[in-house]
Every structure is written in C-alpha cells, then in structure tokens.
Amino acid sequence: MTETVVTTAKPQPTAPAPGGPRQAPTGPPRRKASGGRLRALDGLRLLAALMVALYHYGGRGGDVTHAWGSSPQIQFPTLHSWFAYGCLGVQIFFVISGFVICMSGWGRSLRDYFASRVARLMPSYWVAVVLVTAVFALPGVAYEAVSPSDALVNLTLLQQPLGADRVLGVCWTLWVEIRFYALFALCVVLPGANRRRVVLLCAVWTLLAAVTRAADQPFLDLVVMPEYAPFFIGGMGIYLLYRDRRDAVAWGIVLVSWLTGQHYAVQSLWHSDGPGHFSYRSASVIILIVTFGFAAVLAVALGWLSRADWPWLTVAGALTYPFYLVHEHLGWAVIEVLHQDFGVPSWMTVGCTLAVMLTLAWLFNRYVEEWATPLLRRTLAAAGTRPAPKG
C-alpha cells in the first residue's frame, strides 16, 4: 500500500555457456526509455484499498455502528456479507509489497533503501496522525481521541510494540510492512541483492513460518509473521518471474506461497470471533480472493496486462497510500454527517464518503507527498555521505 510502482524493462536471461545450464539474470533490470510505470499494478493497489474501505464501512460492526446509527447488517442487509470479504484487500497489498520491495531494493545500497522506505511511508503518515487526532478532539465527534502521550508515540510507527493506542486503525498493517522491510534489508539488501539471496530468504522464511505456527512462541511470531509471510514471499517469487519467467524455482516459490497463504487466510478469517466482526465467511470465497490476488500480480509481472496502460492508473496508484491512511476513521465521521445529520441513503453515503476520501488523498499527494517525499529522501541519503566532524 506504500509502494511507488516503477516499471522496468525485463532483463534478458544470460546466454548459457556451451553445454552449461541457463543462468538467471543477476543485474538490476534496465529502466524503460519512457520511464513509465507498471500501471496495472497501480490499479490493483487502488482496488485493494477500496476493498478494505468497503469492509470498514459496511463489512463489520464495532465503531462504524456509531457512524451509521445502527449495524451495517441493517444498513446493507445483503451487501454486508460481501463487504466482509474486503479485509482480504490487505493480503493482496502484501503480495504487491513483496513484488515491489524486491524490485525497488534490487541494486540499491542499504542507505538508499532506508531513505526510500522512510520517505515513502512517513510524510503522509505524520499528517494523517495529526489530522485524525485533531478531528477526533473536536466537540460533537462521536469518537474519542487517544491520549496526548499515545498520539506522540504514534508518530514513530512503534505504537503497537509499545502498547499505545492507535490513532489510525489501519496502521497495524504498516507495522507488518516495517518488519518485512527489515527482514528484506538484512537478508537481501545489506549483503547485496541477487537471485540466490532472494530464493534463500523465501525458502528459510517459509520453513520458519511453519515452525513458528507450531511452536506458539510470541517472539518468533512477532519476527516471522507466519500468517502474512506467504504473501510477501509470493510477491518476491513473482518478481523473480518478472525477471525470468522460465525460473522453475520461482514458480515453486509462488505455488507454495499460494497454498500456504490461502490456508492461513481461511484459518484466520472464515470465522473471526473478534468484537465487531461479522462471523462466517465462506472458505471457498476466501480462497478465490487470495487466488485472485496472486494471479493478478502474476499477470502484471508476466506482461499479460500490459495493455492496461492508461495514465489515470498512475493517479490511482499515487492516491492509494494516503487514501488507505485516512479512509477509516475520517470516513466514519463523514458517514455520520451524511447519513445521520442529512439523511443521505446508505448506498449513496458510501459512494460520497469514498469520493471525499479520494479527494482528501489527492490533497495529501499534491501538497504533502509531491514535495516532502523527495525532500526527505534526499536529506536521508545525503546524511549518510557527510564526513564525520573532526573532534
């Protein structure tokens, strides 16, 4: 959900030596002369974000019930059961993230990788935390703001391990992403990205995820993230196929990741007993959505969606991250005003709320990300090259 998707020309496999095995390409892919993007992947990111938004607006109970004045089960007697599957947009995000982080980390130094990730994540996140905290502090808003101390901790993105209340409900997924970024940095970027290191990370992580699930050790669970690992691993495997579609090992990585990923998704989501969750999603539908996520990213990687090269998809990709940050809590406030104060019908309220959140996301992109992201990236990259002061 945080990635900038830049397309690169697929590297050609190295010609095999006479009588020798074919070698997978080892260098970074060359950028297209046009400097374009994988626009179909941008569109998929926005689709996943809209799925999550529909889940938060009409696919669960809890706090959103205050916005509607009654349960979404009443507001959407039929659709609520379909909106409940929108939570799987997160798993699709993670597959995309595995693909894009592998692409963007290839050929980069650890300093540049760190600068890129921080600059991409933090500017919009900081503004979103401040904005949501301020809105919830207004009189008449039905939701309580977190304490000042917890709000400040939220600016670090470490609120979950520190046990602070979250300002943004969706930030738990960013904590998952950060742990993936760290694993990829330590295992691939730091020693130098190549196919062998990516394959080794995928293999070891897959095995550790299975062992961790059986061991039931909280620390291992925190580091290995068994329920989400297959989606990141699958995305990395798909990137290897993007580099060389004949890579049999990469096909195996993607297949095993899909098989284990659907299992974890069904296990955790078919009957979610958390407060406010609507119970009993169909296992078959969960499997279909997970399959769609893997297949869609794979289709982009193999060039099957190259015709989906419409410029508006670039805009869609740029809006996805800020939309994802603000849509939940601020969306609830908009729903309450439209539906309870102005009597707008439920279906129209959802459409208008999505439009308002997309507009707000455009403002974030235009007035925060377009200048703050490159500035922060340059600042962090330059900080690592300055000579130490003489003492």
N, C-alpha and C positions, 0 to 999 in steps of 0.2 A: 504493500500500500504506500510505501515511501519511495519507491524507486523511480529514477529517471530512465526511461527505456530508449536507449540509443541503438540504432541498428548498425550492424557492421557487415561487410561482405564476408560470406563464408570462406574460410581458408580452405584451400585445396589440399587433399591428403598428399603427403610426401611420396614421391615415386619410390617404389620398393627397389632395393638393390637386387641385382640378378640373383634369383634363387632365394632371396630373403623375404621375410614377412613384410606386409604393408605396414608402414608406420603412421600413426595418427599425427596430425599437425601439432606442433609444440608451441609455435609462436602465437602472439596475440592476433586475432582477426584484424584484417585491414578495414578501415572505415570506408564506407561508400563515398564516392566522389561527391555525391549530392548531400552528404551529411544528414541523411534522413533518419527516421525512427522506425521501430517496429510498431507501426500504428495499430495493428490488430491487437497487440498486447496492451496498448493503452486502452482500447475499447473494452477488453476483457477486465481490466482493473476497475473501470467505472462500473461495469456490470456487477462485479463482486461487491463493490461499495454500495450499490443500490439494493442488492440482495440483503446486505446487513442492515441497511436503513429500514427496509420493509419489515424485517424481523423486529427491530427496535420499536417501530411504530405500531405494528399490528400482529406480531407473531409471538408475543409473550405478555405476561401480566406485570405485576410489580409497580414501579414508579410511573410507568406510562399510563396506568389506570387513572391516576390523578389528572393527567392531561386530558383524557377523554371524558372523565366523569363517570366512567364505567369500564368494565373489562373489554379489551379488544375482541373477546369472544362474542360480546353483544354487538359491538360496532360492526364487526365483519363475521357474521355467522358462518359463512362458508370459507372465505378467503383466509381467515386467521390460521387455519390448519396448514395452508400453503405458505403463508408468510413465515410460519415457524421454521421452515427449511432455510430461510435466508441466513441463518447463523453459519451455514456452510460456506458462505462467501469468504469467511476467514481462512478456511482450508485452501480455497482457490488462491487467495492472496499469498499464502505461504509457498505454494508451488511456483507462482510467479516470482516471488522473492528469491527462492533458490536458484532459479534461472538467471535473474538479473544480477544478483550479487556475484554469482560465478562469472558472469560476463564482465561486470564493471571492475571486479577485483583482479582480473587476469592482466598481468603485465604491470601492475601498479606496485609502488612501494608501500610499506606499512603506513608511513606518514600520509601519503596521498589518499590511501584507502580510509584512514581515520578521518582526515579532513573532509572527504566526500560524504561519509556517513553522517558525521555531526552536522555539517552544513545542510544536508538534505532533511534531517529529522527536526532539528531544534528550532529554527526561526518560527515556523508556523505553530509548532507545539507550544512554545512560550507564549505567543499571542493568544492561542486558544485557551490555555490555562488561565491567563489573566482575564480574558473576556468572559468565560463561563463563570469564574469566581465573582466577577463584578455583577453579572446579570443575576446570579442566584442570591446576591446580597441585597438586591432591590426589594423594597416593600411590595407586597402583593404577589410576589413569585412564590409558587407553591412548594418549591424545593429549597432545602437548606444548603447554604454554602459550607464548605469544610472549614475547619479552624484555620486561623492565620498561619500557625506553625505547619500544619499539613499542606496548606496551599503552597508555602515556600518550598517544602520538601518535594512537591510535585514538579517543581521547575528542574529538578535533577533527573527525572525519569526513574528514580530509585524508590518511589513510594511503596511499591509492593514488598520488596525485601525488607524495607524499614518499618512496615506495618502501618503506614499512614493511610488515611482515607484518600480515595482517588477523586480528583476534580473531574477528569474525563473517564467515563466508564470504559471506553474502548482502549484505554492506554495499557490494559493488560496484554494486548497483542503486541504493543511496542516493546514491552519487557521481554516477550518471547523473541521478537526480532533481534533485540540487542544481544541476547545470548547466542543466537545464531551467528550474528556478525562477529562476535568474539571467537567462537569456535572456528569460523572460516578464516579469520585473521591469523589465529595461532597455528592452524594446521595447514593452511594453503598460502596465504599472502606473505607471512613472515619468512618462511623458507623459500618462497618463490613459486608462483602458480604454474602447475603443469598438469597434464592429464593423470599421471601416476598418483600425484598427491590428492587430487580430487577423488579418484577412484578409491584410494586408501581411506580417505575421510568417510566416503559413503559406506564402504564396507564395515569399517570399525563402528561407525555411528549406528548403523542398522543393527549390528550384533549387540552393542551396548544398550540400545533401546529395548530390545527383547529381554536382556538380562535384568535391566533396571525395572521393567514392569513386573518381573517375577520376584525381584529382591525386596521390593517395597521399602526402599531406603530414601528418605526425603531429600538428602543432599544429592544423591545420584539423580533423582527425579528432577531436581532443580537444574542440574547441569545438562543432562542428556535430553530432557523433554520428550519422553517416549511417544506421547500421544500426538506430537506435532512433527517429530523428526522425519517421518516418511515423506511429508510434503516438501520440506526443504531438500531432502535427499533426492526426491523425484525431480525437483526443479533443476538441481545440479546435473543429474543424469541427462535430462532433456537438453541442457546446454552443451554437454559433450556430444549429443546427437546433432545439435546445431552446427558444431564444428566438423563433425564427420558422421553422417547418417549410417555408415557401414560399421560403426563401432559396436560390436556384439556385446561387449561388457556393459556399455552404456545402456543398451536395450534391456539387459538383465537388471541393471540398477532401477530403471524406470518400472519394469514389471514388478519386481519385489516391493518397491515403494508403494505402488498402487495397491497391491494385495494387502500389505500391512496397514496402509493408510485407511483403506475402507474399513478394515477390521476395527481400528481404533475409533474411527468416526461413528460407526454403528454402536460400538460398545459404550461410548460416552454420550451419545445424542438420541438414541432411539427411545429411551425412557429417562429423560432428565428430571431428576427429583428436586432440583434447586427451587428456591422460593420464586414464584412468579413465572416459572416455566410451564408451558403447556405440554402435557405428557403425551407420549406415544406418537413418535414419528415412525413412518414406515421404513424398515431396514432397506427394502428394495429401492425406495426413492433416495435414501441417503447414499447408497452405492451408486446410483445413476448420477447424482450430482457430483460426487467425488470423481467418478469416471469422466464426466464432462470436463471438470477442471484439468485433469491430467491430459485428456485428449485435446482440449483447446490450446493449451500451452504447447503441446507437441506439434499440433497443426501449424502454429506460428513458426516454431523452430524449423520445421521441415519445408516451409515455404508454401504450404497449401492455402494459406490465407493472404498471400502477397497481393492479391487484387484489392483487399481491404486496405487501401492506401489513401483514404480520404483525409484531407487536412484537419477536419473537425475532430478526428480522433486524437490528434495531438493535444488539442484543447481539453478534450475529455480526460486524457492522462494527466495533464497538469492540474486539473481540478480535483482529482481523486483523493489525494492525501489530505488537503485542507477540508474537503467535504467529509471525509471519514472522521476527522478530529471533532468537528463541530456539530455533526448531524444529530447526535443522540440527545444530549441534554438541551441544547438550544432548540432542537426540533420539538421537544416536548413543550417548551414554553410557547412556541408558535402554534402548536396543535391546541393548546389550552385557550389561547386568544381566539383563534379562528372558530373552533368548534363550540366552546362553551360560551364565549362572550358574544360572538357574531352569528352563531347558529349555522355555520357552514356544514353541509353534509360530510359524512365521514370520508367517502372516497375523494371528494373534492379537497378536503382538508389535507389528505395525504399528498395529493398532487401539488397543491400550493406550498406545502411545507418543503417538499423536495425542491421545488423551484426556488424558494427563499434560501435554502441551504446551499444550493448550487451557485446562486448569486453571491452569497457570502464567501463561498470557496473561491469564486473568481476574484473577489476583492482581496482575499488573502494572497492569492497567486500574484495579482497585479501589484499590490502595494507592500507586500512583505517578502514573498519568495523571490521575485524577479531582481531585487537589489540585495536583500540580506543574504540569500544563499550563496551567490558568487563572492560577496564580500567576506563572509565568514570562511568560506573555503580558501580563499587567497590568504587570509590572515593566519589560519591554522597551518597551511602549507608553508608559509614564509617563516612562521615561528620556529619550525624545526631546522631551518637553514641558517639562522642568525648565529654568529660566533659568540661563544660564551664570554661574558665580561671578564676583563683581566683584574685579578684581585691582588 
